[in-house]
Amino acid sequence: MRLQRALPLLLTLLCGLAGCASVDIPREVSQALPAKDSAFGRSVLRQAAPYEGRSGFRLLPNSNEAFRARAELIRNAQASIDLQYYIVHDGLSTRALVHELLRAADRGVRVRILLDDTTSDGLDTIMGTLDAHPNIQIRVFNPLHLGRSTGVTRAVGRLFNLSRQHRRMHNKLFLVDNSMAIVGGRNLGDEYFDAEPNLNFTDIDLLGVGPVAEQLGHSFDQYWNSALSRPIGDFLWRQPDAHDLHASRHRLEVSLAEARTRRKALYDRLMAYQSQPRLDVWRNELIWAHSQALWDAPSKVLANDEPDPQLLLTQQLAPDLNNVRHELILVSAYFVPGESGLLYLTHNADAGISVKLLTNSLEATDVPAVHGGYAPYRRALLEHGVKLYELRRQPGDPSAGRLSFHGGSDSSLHSKAIVFDRRKTFIGSFNFDPRSVLWNTEVGVLVDSPELAEYTRALAVQGMAPALSYQPQLRGDKLVWVTEEDGKQRILTSEPGGMWRRFNAWVSKAVGLEKML
């Protein structure tokens, strides 16, 4: 009798752990559509032709331009849209972009969306409903096969496969008609577009036009066609149909209509692209330069231990990292150098190269545990002459200018950029930490342009200003933080940040999490 009473519970648990997926359907292989397949793509090819293999670039350093660029690219798409993201959070900005994606699909544009599987937590059905559109396909990367049904069973399922579940697709790529692309640090969500009332990320994206977009299309295809990418429909009990999609679209339109009145200021700011498009203006402001798209091989996540270096983005970036002669500027939201990174940075500083790093302070970071991995390296870096700058938590300033580290609410650094000798710039999803180097996959673009490098450098230097950052320094044997308030220098003898943040940072150090950060 006991067994009989336990059977329903056991079956429920097993069903949850199995994910209750449907029968697998053979995965369709597809490729990025050539730019020449659309009038928009052909216009880009004509624009790029005089530059003989160079691509056009424009930084997108503030949230308004970053959102507008994505929305306008969707509106201009005529053949294809390929999106690859680590995180997609619900919110007004995301709903506005999804609305534009549906309209693009309605006019015949092929939409492929590849998301890291952690994004799908609790959203399989919603994603499947969007996938019901005949011109939209959604896949998840490195999916959890065991326990997708509930939060509890997902947690249990991940425990059964920790070696794979901590390896994630951190890539951020927005590609339209295989001719224009956006790479950088921003995921999709209100916090990345200054539309979240509690926290916004200071970030930087790069708009790339021409040959570099085609290169990034190859990167997307590698991930899309990988055995690690699975259609979202493989994990659904029932495949949503046209009726489900229609109902979902109606709810989306109602929510946008409500936001138009209830959140008018934010709505009007986000939707300004509809009445005042800027893409054509930006196309006339492009910096044309030689470039290279860099990305980790998708199979990086299959390694039993550390992956083969030949699979890594860092291997492609190594020649430029090793050939710095005068100045190296790093901007990294999460910075944990490890022993190899420490040796690299201190060796360069000892050789007389100016090495500067901008990262988050303990009070500003959204992941205090990562700060616990960084803090032990500060003293050694400073002793060798590396200059450190830790961005303070910034109060909102809606009137801030174009190169701004302010947002409409408290902000935290999320940018990832490297400037080599004021000539080359790397912008992408890569942080200077073990997680980006070893465990997550990343993508970015290396541009050989003194003009773009100077622009990026100016943005970094602005963030290093005393009014915006703490500069850790050694005064005798003591570590202090130098900053500025109301135009006057302040020297702090204890690290800024609350007790809970200090505790989180201490725990990550105490239990030896560095290699996982």
C-alpha positions as CSV (number, residue, x, y, z in Angstrom):
1,M,0.0,0.0,0.0
2,R,2.8,2.4,0.8
3,L,4.3,1.8,-2.7
4,Q,0.9,2.4,-4.3
5,R,0.6,5.7,-2.4
6,A,4.1,6.7,-3.5
7,L,3.7,5.9,-7.2
8,P,1.8,9.1,-8.2
9,L,4.4,11.3,-6.4
10,L,7.3,9.3,-8.0
11,L,5.7,9.5,-11.5
12,T,5.3,13.3,-11.1
13,L,8.9,13.7,-10.1
14,L,10.1,11.6,-12.9
15,C,8.0,13.4,-15.4
16,G,9.4,16.7,-14.1
17,L,12.9,15.5,-14.3
18,A,12.4,14.2,-17.8
19,G,11.1,17.6,-18.9
20,C,8.0,16.0,-20.5
21,A,9.5,16.8,-23.9
22,S,7.9,15.9,-27.2
23,V,9.5,13.5,-29.6
24,D,12.6,15.0,-31.1
25,I,12.2,16.4,-34.6
26,P,15.3,16.3,-37.0
27,R,17.0,19.6,-36.7
28,E,16.9,21.7,-39.9
29,V,20.3,23.1,-41.0
30,S,20.2,26.6,-42.3
31,Q,22.7,29.3,-43.2
32,A,22.8,33.1,-43.1
33,L,21.1,34.6,-46.2
34,P,23.5,36.6,-48.4
35,A,23.3,40.3,-48.1
36,K,22.5,40.5,-51.9
37,D,19.2,38.8,-51.2
38,S,17.6,42.1,-50.0
39,A,17.5,45.7,-51.2
40,F,18.7,46.8,-47.8
41,G,21.6,44.4,-48.0
42,R,22.5,45.5,-51.5
43,S,22.5,49.1,-50.4
44,V,25.1,48.2,-47.7
45,L,27.2,46.3,-50.3
46,R,27.2,49.4,-52.5
47,Q,28.1,51.6,-49.6
48,A,31.0,49.3,-48.6
49,A,32.4,48.7,-52.1
50,P,34.7,51.7,-52.3
51,Y,36.4,50.8,-49.0
52,E,37.9,47.5,-50.5
53,G,37.2,45.0,-47.8
54,R,37.0,47.4,-44.8
55,S,33.8,47.6,-42.7
56,G,32.0,50.6,-41.2
57,F,31.7,51.1,-37.5
58,R,29.9,53.2,-35.0
59,L,30.0,53.0,-31.2
60,L,26.7,52.7,-29.4
61,P,27.8,53.9,-25.9
62,N,24.5,54.9,-24.4
63,S,21.2,53.1,-23.8
64,N,19.0,55.3,-26.1
65,E,21.1,54.7,-29.2
66,A,21.6,51.0,-28.3
67,F,17.9,50.4,-28.2
68,R,17.1,52.6,-31.2
69,A,19.7,50.8,-33.3
70,R,18.2,47.4,-32.6
71,A,14.6,48.6,-33.3
72,E,15.6,50.4,-36.5
73,L,17.6,47.4,-37.8
74,I,14.5,45.2,-37.3
75,R,12.4,47.8,-39.2
76,N,14.8,47.8,-42.1
77,A,15.2,44.0,-42.3
78,Q,14.0,42.5,-45.6
79,A,15.4,39.0,-45.7
80,S,16.7,37.8,-42.3
81,I,17.2,38.6,-38.6
82,D,19.6,36.5,-36.5
83,L,19.7,37.1,-32.8
84,Q,22.0,35.3,-30.3
85,Y,21.7,36.2,-26.6
86,Y,22.7,35.0,-23.1
87,I,19.8,36.8,-21.3
88,V,16.4,38.1,-22.4
89,H,14.4,39.7,-19.6
90,D,10.8,40.7,-19.9
91,G,10.0,44.4,-19.9
92,L,8.8,47.3,-22.0
93,S,12.0,47.4,-24.2
94,T,11.9,43.7,-24.8
95,R,8.2,43.7,-25.6
96,A,8.7,46.6,-28.1
97,L,11.4,44.6,-29.9
98,V,9.4,41.4,-29.9
99,H,6.5,43.4,-31.5
100,E,8.9,44.6,-34.2
101,L,10.2,41.1,-34.7
102,L,6.6,39.8,-35.3
103,R,5.9,42.5,-37.8
104,A,9.1,41.7,-39.6
105,A,8.2,38.0,-39.7
106,D,4.7,39.0,-41.0
107,R,6.3,40.7,-44.0
108,G,8.3,37.6,-44.8
109,V,11.6,38.1,-43.0
110,R,13.2,34.9,-41.7
111,V,13.9,35.2,-37.9
112,R,16.3,32.9,-36.1
113,I,16.7,33.3,-32.4
114,L,19.3,31.4,-30.4
115,L,19.2,31.8,-26.7
116,D,21.3,30.3,-23.9
117,D,19.2,27.7,-22.2
118,T,19.3,29.5,-18.8
119,T,17.1,32.2,-20.5
120,S,14.4,29.7,-21.0
121,D,13.8,29.0,-17.3
122,G,10.0,29.1,-16.9
123,L,9.6,30.5,-20.5
124,D,9.5,27.4,-22.7
125,T,5.9,27.8,-23.5
126,I,6.1,31.5,-24.2
127,M,9.1,30.9,-26.5
128,G,7.3,28.0,-28.2
129,T,4.4,30.3,-28.9
130,L,6.6,32.8,-30.6
131,D,8.2,29.9,-32.5
132,A,4.7,29.0,-33.8
133,H,5.0,31.9,-36.4
134,P,6.0,30.2,-39.7
135,N,8.9,32.7,-40.2
136,I,10.3,32.5,-36.6
137,Q,12.6,29.7,-35.3
138,I,13.9,29.6,-31.7
139,R,16.6,27.3,-30.4
140,V,18.3,27.0,-27.0
141,F,22.0,26.3,-26.6
142,N,23.4,23.6,-24.3
143,P,19.9,22.8,-23.0
144,L,19.0,21.1,-19.8
145,H,17.4,17.8,-20.8
146,L,16.6,16.6,-17.2
147,G,13.9,18.5,-15.2
148,R,12.6,21.4,-17.3
149,S,9.1,21.4,-16.0
150,T,9.4,23.3,-12.7
151,G,11.9,25.4,-10.9
152,V,12.6,22.6,-8.4
153,T,13.1,19.9,-11.0
154,R,15.4,22.3,-13.0
155,A,17.6,22.8,-10.0
156,V,17.7,19.0,-9.4
157,G,18.4,18.4,-13.1
158,R,21.3,20.8,-13.1
159,L,22.8,19.1,-10.0
160,F,22.9,15.9,-12.1
161,N,25.1,17.5,-14.7
162,L,27.1,20.3,-13.2
163,S,30.1,19.8,-15.5
164,R,28.0,21.0,-18.4
165,Q,25.5,23.3,-16.8
166,H,28.0,25.9,-15.7
167,R,29.2,26.3,-19.3
168,R,27.0,28.9,-21.0
169,M,26.7,30.8,-24.3
170,H,27.5,34.4,-23.2
171,N,27.4,35.7,-26.8
172,K,25.5,38.8,-27.8
173,L,24.8,39.3,-31.5
174,F,22.2,41.2,-33.4
175,L,22.4,40.6,-37.2
176,V,20.1,41.9,-39.9
177,D,20.2,40.9,-43.6
178,N,23.7,39.6,-43.0
179,S,24.9,43.2,-43.7
180,M,24.6,45.1,-40.4
181,A,25.4,43.7,-36.9
182,I,25.6,44.8,-33.3
183,V,28.0,43.2,-30.8
184,G,28.9,44.3,-27.3
185,G,27.9,43.8,-23.7
186,R,24.2,44.4,-23.7
187,N,21.7,41.6,-23.3
188,L,18.0,42.2,-23.9
189,G,16.1,43.7,-21.0
190,D,15.1,47.0,-19.5
191,E,18.2,47.2,-17.3
192,Y,20.3,47.4,-20.4
193,F,18.4,50.3,-22.0
194,D,17.9,52.6,-19.0
195,A,14.3,51.5,-18.7
196,E,14.5,49.8,-15.2
197,P,13.7,51.9,-12.2
198,N,16.2,50.2,-9.8
199,L,19.3,49.4,-11.7
200,N,20.8,50.1,-15.1
201,F,24.0,48.9,-16.7
202,T,26.5,51.3,-18.2
203,D,27.5,49.4,-21.4
204,I,28.9,49.8,-24.8
205,D,27.9,48.2,-28.2
206,L,29.4,48.4,-31.6
207,L,27.5,48.7,-34.8
208,G,29.3,47.0,-37.7
209,V,28.4,47.4,-41.3
210,G,29.6,45.4,-44.4
211,P,32.1,42.5,-44.5
212,V,32.3,42.1,-40.7
213,A,28.6,41.4,-40.5
214,E,29.1,38.5,-43.0
215,Q,31.9,37.2,-40.7
216,L,29.5,37.3,-37.7
217,G,26.9,35.5,-39.8
218,H,29.3,32.6,-40.0
219,S,29.7,32.6,-36.3
220,F,25.9,32.5,-35.8
221,D,25.6,29.6,-38.2
222,Q,28.2,27.6,-36.3
223,Y,26.2,27.9,-33.1
224,W,22.8,27.6,-34.8
225,N,23.7,24.3,-36.6
226,S,25.7,22.9,-33.6
227,A,24.4,19.7,-32.0
228,L,24.3,21.7,-28.8
229,S,21.5,23.9,-30.2
230,R,18.0,22.4,-29.9
231,P,14.6,23.7,-31.2
232,I,12.5,24.9,-28.3
233,G,9.6,22.7,-29.5
234,D,11.6,19.6,-28.5
235,F,10.9,20.4,-24.9
236,L,7.1,21.1,-25.1
237,W,4.2,18.8,-24.1
238,R,2.1,20.5,-26.8
239,Q,3.2,22.5,-29.8
240,P,1.5,26.0,-29.7
241,D,-0.5,26.8,-32.8
242,A,-1.7,29.9,-34.7
243,H,-4.5,30.4,-32.2
244,D,-2.0,30.5,-29.3
245,L,0.2,33.0,-31.2
246,H,-2.8,35.2,-32.0
247,A,-3.8,35.3,-28.3
248,S,-0.2,36.0,-27.2
249,R,0.1,38.9,-29.8
250,H,-3.1,40.4,-28.5
251,R,-1.8,40.4,-24.9
252,L,1.4,42.0,-26.2
253,E,-0.4,44.8,-28.0
254,V,-2.6,45.4,-25.0
255,S,0.4,45.7,-22.7
256,L,2.1,48.2,-25.1
257,A,-1.0,50.3,-25.3
258,E,-1.2,50.4,-21.5
259,A,2.4,51.4,-21.3
260,R,1.8,54.2,-23.7
261,T,-0.4,55.9,-21.1
262,R,0.8,54.6,-17.8
263,R,4.6,54.9,-18.6
264,K,4.3,57.7,-21.1
265,A,7.8,59.3,-20.6
266,L,9.6,56.0,-20.9
267,Y,7.3,54.8,-23.8
268,D,7.9,58.0,-25.8
269,R,11.7,57.8,-25.3
270,L,11.9,54.2,-26.4
271,M,9.5,54.6,-29.3
272,A,11.2,57.8,-30.7
273,Y,12.7,55.6,-33.5
274,Q,9.3,55.3,-35.1
275,S,9.0,59.0,-35.9
276,Q,12.6,60.1,-35.9
277,P,14.8,57.3,-37.4
278,R,18.5,57.8,-37.2
279,L,20.0,54.8,-39.1
280,D,20.6,56.7,-42.3
281,V,22.3,59.5,-40.4
282,W,24.5,57.0,-38.6
283,R,25.5,55.3,-42.0
284,N,27.0,58.6,-43.0
285,E,29.0,58.8,-39.8
286,L,30.7,55.4,-40.0
287,I,34.4,54.8,-39.4
288,W,35.7,52.5,-42.1
289,A,38.5,50.2,-41.1
290,H,39.9,46.7,-41.4
291,S,38.5,44.3,-38.7
292,Q,38.2,40.8,-37.6
293,A,35.2,39.0,-36.0
294,L,36.4,36.7,-33.2
295,W,34.4,34.0,-31.4
296,D,34.8,30.9,-29.4
297,A,34.0,27.6,-31.0
298,P,30.7,26.2,-29.7
299,S,32.3,22.9,-28.8
300,K,34.3,24.8,-26.2
301,V,31.6,23.8,-23.7
302,L,32.1,20.1,-24.3
303,A,35.5,19.9,-22.7
304,N,35.8,17.6,-19.7
305,D,38.2,20.1,-18.1
306,E,39.8,23.2,-19.6
307,P,39.1,23.4,-23.3
308,D,41.7,23.1,-26.1
309,P,43.3,26.6,-26.6
310,Q,42.6,26.3,-30.3
311,L,38.9,26.6,-29.6
312,L,39.2,29.9,-27.7
313,L,38.6,33.5,-28.7
314,T,41.6,34.4,-26.5
315,Q,43.9,32.5,-28.8
316,Q,42.8,34.7,-31.7
317,L,43.3,37.8,-29.6
318,A,46.7,36.7,-28.3
319,P,48.9,38.4,-31.0
320,D,47.5,41.8,-30.2
321,L,47.6,41.2,-26.5
322,N,51.3,40.2,-26.8
323,N,52.3,43.1,-29.2
324,V,51.3,46.0,-27.0
325,R,54.1,48.5,-26.9
326,H,52.9,51.7,-25.3
327,E,49.4,51.6,-23.7
328,L,46.8,49.0,-22.8
329,I,43.4,50.0,-21.5
330,L,41.0,47.4,-20.2
331,V,37.3,47.9,-19.5
332,S,35.8,44.8,-17.9
333,A,32.6,44.6,-15.7
334,Y,33.9,41.5,-14.1
335,F,37.7,41.3,-13.6
336,V,39.5,38.2,-12.1
337,P,42.9,38.0,-13.8
338,G,44.1,34.7,-12.3
339,E,47.8,34.0,-12.1
340,S,48.3,34.1,-15.9
341,G,46.5,37.4,-16.2
342,L,48.4,38.9,-13.3
343,L,51.7,37.9,-14.9
344,Y,50.7,39.3,-18.2
345,L,49.6,42.7,-16.8
346,T,52.5,43.1,-14.4
347,H,55.0,42.1,-17.1
348,N,53.7,44.8,-19.4
349,A,53.7,47.4,-16.6
350,D,57.3,46.4,-15.7
351,A,58.3,46.9,-19.3
352,G,57.1,50.5,-19.1
353,I,53.8,50.1,-20.8
354,S,50.9,52.1,-19.4
355,V,48.3,49.6,-18.1
356,K,45.0,50.9,-16.9
357,L,41.9,48.9,-15.9
358,L,38.3,50.1,-15.3
359,T,36.1,47.7,-13.5
360,N,33.3,47.8,-10.9
361,S,33.8,48.8,-7.3
362,L,32.4,46.6,-4.6
363,E,29.5,49.0,-4.0
364,A,28.6,49.1,-7.8
365,T,29.0,45.5,-9.0
366,D,25.9,43.4,-9.5
367,V,27.9,40.3,-8.5
368,P,29.8,40.9,-5.3
369,A,31.2,37.3,-5.4
370,V,33.2,38.3,-8.5
371,H,34.7,41.2,-6.6
372,G,36.0,38.6,-4.1
373,G,38.0,37.0,-6.9
374,Y,39.4,40.3,-8.0
375,A,40.3,42.0,-4.7
376,P,43.3,39.7,-3.7
377,Y,45.1,40.8,-6.9
378,R,44.9,44.5,-6.3
379,R,48.0,44.9,-4.2
380,A,50.3,43.0,-6.6
381,L,48.9,44.9,-9.6
382,L,49.5,48.3,-7.9
383,E,53.0,47.3,-6.7
384,H,53.9,46.8,-10.4
385,G,52.4,50.1,-11.5
386,V,49.1,48.9,-13.0
387,K,46.6,51.7,-12.5
388,L,43.2,50.5,-11.2
389,Y,39.9,52.4,-11.4
390,E,36.7,51.1,-9.8
391,L,33.5,52.7,-11.0
392,R,31.4,54.1,-8.2
393,R,27.6,53.5,-8.0
394,Q,26.3,56.4,-10.0
395,P,23.1,58.2,-9.1
396,G,20.8,58.7,-12.1
397,D,21.3,61.7,-14.4
398,P,18.8,61.7,-17.3
399,S,20.5,64.8,-18.8
400,A,23.9,63.1,-19.1
401,G,25.7,63.4,-22.5
402,R,26.5,61.0,-25.2
403,L,29.7,59.5,-23.7
404,S,28.0,58.9,-20.4
405,F,28.5,56.6,-17.4
406,H,25.2,57.8,-16.0
407,G,21.8,56.3,-16.5
408,G,18.3,57.2,-15.4
409,S,18.8,55.3,-12.1
410,D,21.7,53.8,-10.1
411,S,24.1,52.2,-12.6
412,S,26.7,49.5,-12.7
413,L,29.4,48.9,-15.2
414,H,28.7,46.2,-17.7
415,S,31.0,47.2,-20.6
416,K,33.7,45.0,-22.1
417,A,36.4,46.7,-24.2
418,I,40.2,46.6,-24.8
419,V,42.2,49.4,-26.5
420,F,45.6,48.5,-27.8
421,D,48.2,51.3,-28.2
422,R,45.5,53.8,-29.1
423,R,45.1,52.0,-32.5
424,K,43.1,48.8,-32.2
425,T,39.9,48.2,-30.3
426,F,38.2,45.0,-29.2
427,I,34.5,45.2,-28.2
428,G,32.3,42.2,-27.4
429,S,30.9,40.0,-24.7
430,F,34.2,39.0,-23.2
431,N,35.1,39.8,-19.6
432,F,38.7,39.5,-18.3
433,D,37.9,36.6,-16.0
434,P,38.2,32.7,-16.0
435,R,34.5,32.3,-16.8
436,S,34.9,34.1,-20.2
437,V,38.2,32.6,-20.9
438,L,37.4,28.9,-20.0
439,W,33.7,28.2,-19.5
440,N,31.4,30.5,-21.4
441,T,31.5,31.1,-25.1
442,E,32.0,34.7,-26.3
443,V,32.0,36.9,-29.5
444,G,33.5,40.2,-30.4
445,V,35.1,42.4,-33.1
446,L,38.7,43.6,-33.3
447,V,38.9,46.9,-35.3
448,D,42.2,48.5,-36.5
449,S,41.3,52.2,-36.4
450,P,43.0,54.9,-34.4
451,E,39.9,57.0,-34.7
452,L,37.6,54.4,-33.1
453,A,40.3,53.5,-30.6
454,E,40.5,57.2,-29.5
455,Y,36.8,57.4,-29.2
456,T,36.6,54.2,-27.0
457,R,39.6,55.4,-25.0
458,A,37.9,58.7,-24.3
459,L,34.9,56.8,-22.9
460,A,37.1,54.7,-20.7
461,V,39.1,57.7,-19.4
462,Q,35.8,59.5,-18.6
463,G,34.8,56.5,-16.4
464,M,38.2,56.8,-14.7
465,A,37.6,60.4,-13.6
466,P,37.9,60.9,-9.8
467,A,34.2,62.1,-9.6
468,L,33.0,58.8,-11.1
469,S,35.5,56.2,-9.8
470,Y,37.6,55.2,-6.8
471,Q,41.3,54.8,-7.6
472,P,42.9,52.2,-5.3
473,Q,46.4,53.2,-4.3
474,L,49.1,52.1,-2.0
475,R,50.0,54.7,0.6
476,G,53.0,53.1,2.4
477,D,51.7,49.5,3.2
478,K,48.1,50.5,3.3
479,L,45.5,50.3,0.5
480,V,43.3,53.4,0.2
481,W,40.6,54.5,-2.3
482,V,41.0,58.0,-3.8
483,T,38.0,59.7,-5.2
484,E,36.4,63.2,-5.5
485,E,33.2,64.7,-4.0
486,D,32.0,68.2,-4.7
487,G,35.3,69.0,-6.4
488,K,37.4,67.9,-3.4
489,Q,39.6,64.9,-3.1
490,R,38.6,62.2,-0.6
491,I,40.8,59.4,0.6
492,L,39.0,56.4,2.0
493,T,40.8,53.9,4.3
494,S,38.2,51.2,4.1
495,E,36.6,49.8,1.0
496,P,33.2,51.3,0.1
497,G,30.4,48.8,0.1
498,G,27.8,47.4,2.5
499,M,28.3,44.5,4.9
500,W,26.3,42.1,2.8
501,R,28.4,42.8,-0.2
502,R,31.6,42.4,1.8
503,F,30.3,39.0,3.1
504,N,29.5,37.8,-0.4
505,A,33.0,38.8,-1.6
506,W,34.6,37.2,1.3
507,V,32.7,33.9,0.9
508,S,33.7,33.5,-2.8
509,K,37.4,34.0,-1.8
510,A,37.1,31.7,1.3
511,V,35.6,28.8,-0.6
512,G,38.0,29.1,-3.6
513,L,35.5,30.0,-6.3
514,E,37.9,32.1,-8.3
515,K,38.2,29.7,-11.3
516,M,34.4,29.6,-11.6
517,L,34.0,33.4,-11.6
